[in-house]
Amino acid sequence: MKIGAPKEIFPGEARVAMTPDSALQLQKLGHECFVEAGAGKGAGISDAAYAGAGVTVLQDAAALFAAVDVVAKVRPPTEAEVQMLRAGQTLISFFYPGQNAELLEQAKAQGATVIAMDMVPRISRAQKMDALSSMANIAGYRAVIEAGSNFGRFFTGQVTAAGKVPPAKVLVVGAGVAGLAAIGTATSLGAIVHAFDVRPEVSEQIESMGASFVFLEFEATQDGAATGGYAAPSSPEFREKQLAKFRELAPEMDIVITTALIPGRPAPKLWTEDMVALMKPGSVVVDLAAERGGNCDLTVPDEKIVSPNGVTIVGYTDFPSRMAAQASTLYSTNIRHMMTDLTPKKDGAIFQNMEDDVIRGATVTHDGAITFPPPPPKIAAIAAAKPKEKVRELTHEEKRAAETAAFKKQTRDQVALLAVGGALLLAVGLVAPASFMQHFIVFVLAVFIGFQVIWNVSHSLHTPLMAITNAISSIIILGALMQIGSGNFLVILLAALAIFMAGINIFGGFLVTRRMLAMFQKS
């Protein structure tokens, strides 16, 4: 099959659906690769680089559509581009079929197969083709960079000769792929990061990245699993609690990054005008949902504005395109993985397996029919989190009763142990000679006292294991010192060796502890 990537005609779009590296991988699947002249210019890829990778460069889009069997694009096609499709041809691109019903009908009339990269189901096996996630990852990263360029202060706290600089406080609303990327970037830059999401199961992911999860007391659970890995729309009661919490946080936050968006729906308004008014002058709001209306009341799509109280609100809709080289690399890799699934025999022949969950889910038109919406995948994207049981605080009486019960149990165990030990000693004494019993009793008492001494050694600046081994070594040295004055040469030699080896263990333990502590100290 022949696969080609035309130049994107959407204003400001700099990404391209094929790179020289992805073309080399596609050729290994048996495909021939084509590209329109100048398609990679915005991503820093020259036509010569494509030619060097064995890609045929065609002069215009019409020639490319006529020459190839598979067209790979980034942005949804225009009506003019759909009209250039022919029966049996395959288009792979973002398509958003729920919002482009007329375009869907037009593609069906042309008899083309359309694979929408935005419809790839969010299951584990399809992660390598999940272009929404790869682009959202870039958007989250770029959002923090844009926030930093407009913030005008450090992210990390510093203590300098000129004074102390407090760290920036960042709030990320929505912990999907973009939100987690923003959290990771802001945390690595040294900011104090707070994050909120309606799905309680993402709280562990947020905390594992070094951010604080903004917990909202609300009885009704929010389950994002039923919506294919996206957050479910919130109830009015939950929304009011949510907005009240945001109003509480607004005066403290220096940077707010909003990422809340459910495909096919307008962006929910989560950062209202009064919250912007509560923020400090010089603060920044970056709205990643600007393309669908924005999460902030004051967001203007594709523009950066400053509110009356000096808060900068960034409403760009092309964050991935602002990192076109990286975005093109990731997106072309998603396309290449899709082509790998469509070419199972690696012989250059496409097999449209409509029994495959991934291919079926992403295919929106095929064989002159509209196949959107797809059936739900057999595997849920994210399992619903089991609600955590709240630990009930014990009353004073309950604590006292628990302590009494524990003391009684410990006493019973000790009495039983002493009784069993006494019975065993008595049983041994009935058959053993008196001289043996004298030594045996001394041995038992020594073991008991030694155990108590070793177990009660303080663990300060040591691991518990190191403290115990040092205590054992100290007892060995004490015993060896008591024996070293005997007249027997062999006993003196063994005692000296015991002191030497136990000493190495003790001093070596202290040296290891010192080096371990030095690892956590700034030089």
Secondary structure, 3 states (H helix, E strand, C coil): CEEEECCCCCCCCCCCCCCHHHHHHHHHCCCEEEEECCCCHHHCCCHHHHHHCCCEEECCHHHHHHHCCEEECCCCCCHHHHHCCCCCCEEEECCCCCCCHHHHHHHHHHCCEEEEHHHCCCCHHHHHHCHHHHHHHHHHHHHHHHHHHHHCCCCCCEEECCEEECCCEEEEECCCHHHHHHHHHHHHCCCEEEEECCCHHHHHHHHHCCCEECCCCCCCCCCCHHHCCCCCCCCHHHHHHHHHHHHHHHHHCCEEEECCCCCCCCCCCCECHHHHHHCCCCCEEEECCHHHCCCECCCCCCCEEECCCCCEEECCCCCHHHHHHHHHHHHHHHHHHHHHHHCCCCCCCCCCCCCCHHHHHHEEEECCEECCCCCCCCCCCCCCCCCCCCCCCCCHHHHHHHHHHHHHHHHHHHHHHHHHHHHHHHHHHHHCCHHHHHHHHHHHHHHHHHHHHHHCCCCCCCCHHHHHHHHHHHHHHHHHHHHCCCCCHHHHHHHHHHHHHHHHHHHHHHHHHHHHHHHCCCC
